Amino acid sequence: MARDLIDAYLARLRAGLPDSRAAARILDEVADGLRTATEDHVLRGVEPARAAELAVAEFGEPGELAADFTTVLATAQAHRDALALLVTGPAIGGLWLASALLTWPAAPAAVGIGAVAAGVALATTVPRLVHGVAATGRLGRRLRTPPAAAVRTVSAAARTVVALDAALVVLALPVVVLFSPSAAAAALAAAAALLSLGRLVAAARVTRRLERFRARPTSTPTVAP
């Protein structure tokens, strides 16, 4: 009977959590905590079934607990994703910039238009990623950004990264290959395109992953003044 109560609680908690390794670890920790709490009550002379009931009550309603854990998991995942996208930017952008500079004399109009478009995309993406990293990290409380809003910010930035990298590969790479007067520019552009493709796939996964988190109920903690 006691084990059935604990198993039923864990099943309800599992149903409210996203499918991830971190969630599996949380389930293991909660299971250990429930068993330990039950054993403690039994040692005090409580019947096993009643001990399990008391342990379950101490942990709270599983739906609310799952929402709390989902908020923590989503925030941590958004922080890692935003940081990864932000860190890869300079290397990939530097390769594209170098190939553009080498191609500029042969196709100034095309390179200029592409540079302006890329600059506009970066001007909207980089601040979002920076804010996402800060809002999902230690500065989150000071910025007073709700976790759900921070996750939305990172998800939106990831979608922009997908669009930017797709445009670079589809539009910028052919321009460099066709108009560049040097093989060095084409080689740089090819390397940049490969990295952009990799980041495109990673950013698309980020979007899907964060959207799955957003589809789950989350808690809405209030920020103390």
ZIFENTA-V637146 format. One record per residue. N is the residue number from 1. PSI is psi in whole degrees, -180 to 180 (999 if undefined). OMEGA is omega in whole degrees, -180 to 180 (NA if undefined). NEAR is the number of other C-alpha atoms within 12 Angstrom. Layout:
n=(N,N)
psi=(PSI,PSI)
omega=(OMEGA,OMEGA)
near=(NEAR,NEAR)
This chain:
n=(1,2,3,4,5,6,7,8,9,10,11,12,13,14,15,16,17,18,19,20,21,22,23,24,25,26,27,28,29,30,31,32,33,34,35,36,37,38,39,40,41,42,43,44,45,46,47,48,49,50,51,52,53,54,55,56,57,58,59,60,61,62,63,64,65,66,67,68,69,70,71,72,73,74,75,76,77,78,79,80,81,82,83,84,85,86,87,88,89,90,91,92,93,94,95,96,97,98,99,100,101,102,103,104,105,106,107,108,109,110,111,112,113,114,115,116,117,118,119,120,121,122,123,124,125,126,127,128,129,130,131,132,133,134,135,136,137,138,139,140,141,142,143,144,145,146,147,148,149,150,151,152,153,154,155,156,157,158,159,160,161,162,163,164,165,166,167,168,169,170,171,172,173,174,175,176,177,178,179,180,181,182,183,184,185,186,187,188,189,190,191,192,193,194,195,196,197,198,199,200,201,202,203,204,205,206,207,208,209,210,211,212,213,214,215,216,217,218,219,220,221,222,223,224,225)
psi=(-46,-44,-37,-41,-44,-43,-40,-40,-47,-35,-42,-39,-43,-38,-26,-6,150,158,102,165,-38,-40,-38,-39,-38,-43,-42,-42,-40,-40,-45,-41,-41,-43,-41,-44,-40,-45,-38,-43,-38,-40,-24,4,8,143,146,-46,-45,-36,-41,-39,-43,-41,-44,-42,-36,-32,-17,177,129,-33,-42,-39,-40,-39,-41,-46,-38,-38,-45,-45,-44,-42,-45,-41,-43,-37,-47,-42,-45,-41,-41,-44,-37,-41,-35,-14,-51,-41,-47,-44,-36,-40,-44,-39,-43,-43,-34,-41,-38,-28,-18,-47,-31,-29,68,-37,-49,-43,-40,-45,-43,-39,-41,-45,-44,-38,-41,-44,-42,-36,-26,-27,-48,-47,-36,-43,-42,-45,-39,-43,-45,-44,-25,2,-150,-22,0,-44,-40,-35,-14,36,120,144,-42,-39,-39,-41,-40,-39,-46,-40,-43,-41,-39,-39,-38,-38,-41,-48,-42,-48,-37,-42,-39,-43,-43,-36,-49,-42,-47,-37,-46,-44,-39,-37,-14,134,-6,150,-25,-42,-42,-39,-42,-42,-38,-43,-42,-39,-40,-44,-38,-39,-43,-44,-34,-48,-44,-43,-37,-39,-38,-46,-48,-42,-46,-32,-34,-39,-44,-25,-15,148,137,159,159,79,145,146,127,143,999)
omega=(180,-180,178,179,-180,180,179,178,-179,179,178,178,180,-179,-179,-178,174,180,-179,178,179,179,178,178,178,179,179,-179,178,179,178,180,179,-180,179,179,178,180,178,179,179,179,178,177,-180,176,-176,-178,179,178,178,178,179,180,180,179,180,-179,177,-178,-174,179,178,178,178,178,178,-180,-180,177,180,-179,-179,-180,179,180,179,178,180,-178,-180,-180,180,179,-179,-177,-178,-176,-176,-179,-180,179,178,178,178,180,180,179,178,179,179,-178,-175,-178,-177,-177,-176,-178,-178,-180,-180,179,179,-180,179,-180,179,179,178,180,180,-179,178,-175,-175,178,178,-180,178,179,179,178,-178,-175,180,179,-176,-179,-176,-179,-179,180,179,178,178,-179,-179,179,178,178,177,180,-180,179,178,178,179,178,178,177,177,-179,-179,-179,177,179,179,-178,-175,-174,-175,-178,178,180,-179,-178,-176,-171,-176,179,-176,177,-180,-180,179,180,178,180,179,178,179,-180,178,179,178,177,178,179,177,179,-180,-179,177,177,177,-179,-180,-178,-179,177,176,176,-178,179,179,174,178,177,180,-178,177,-179,-179,180,NA)
near=(15,26,22,16,25,34,24,21,32,34,21,22,33,30,23,32,37,33,21,19,13,20,29,22,18,26,31,19,16,30,28,19,21,32,31,22,28,33,25,20,24,21,13,13,13,19,18,25,22,24,29,33,30,26,32,34,19,20,28,21,19,28,24,23,30,34,32,28,33,40,35,32,36,46,39,30,38,49,36,28,39,44,29,24,43,32,18,25,29,19,20,32,31,20,30,39,29,27,39,41,28,28,36,26,19,22,24,19,16,25,32,21,18,31,29,14,21,29,18,16,25,26,19,23,30,31,22,34,39,32,33,42,36,31,34,39,30,17,19,25,19,15,21,22,28,29,41,36,27,39,47,35,38,49,39,32,39,42,33,32,44,30,27,37,37,27,24,39,30,21,24,39,36,25,33,40,28,19,26,30,21,21,17,21,32,29,24,31,39,28,25,35,34,23,28,37,26,22,35,32,22,24,38,30,23,36,32,25,29,39,26,26,36,31,20,27,25,30,25,18,18,11,13,10,7)
